Amino acid sequence: MRIFRLPQHTIDRFGSSGVDMTLLPFVEHSERTHVNVARLGAGGTLGEHPATAPQVFALVAGQAVVSSGTGAEQVRLALRSGEAVVWERGEVHQTWATTDVVAVVIEAGATGGDAALGLEAPFEEVTDLAERR
């Protein structure tokens, strides 16, 4: 058995604030899969930026608001603990923590798509989002 200390650093790119990220090892034999743990203090934000690969932001604890798009085209939705948002490569997005948040962030390999993200059954897509705006 071996024990490793997980590196942590503060995220401040893209105007982010109140975000600490714990880095996890790369997924071996993947084209570019990263899995990390993000901690956002209430009121913190992961600033607006385009996704460099298909990305899952899985909310483990807390509540957040997530967005997609910019300007008049931007859509903001509430995200609850136990849910995940998926952003596609190039999709401009942002996250605001309404409470303290712990999330797992997964950036998929270059092939992308729901299969690459592991989003087949038993995962169920939430389709009634009107109440979250």
Secondary structure, 3 states (H helix, E strand, C coil): CCCCCCCEEEECHHHCEEEEEEECCCCCCCCCCEEEEEEEEEEEEEEEEECCCCEEEEEEECEEEEEECCHHHCEEEEEECCCEEEECCCCEEEEEECCCEEEEEEECCCCCHHHHHCCCCCCCCCCCCHHHC
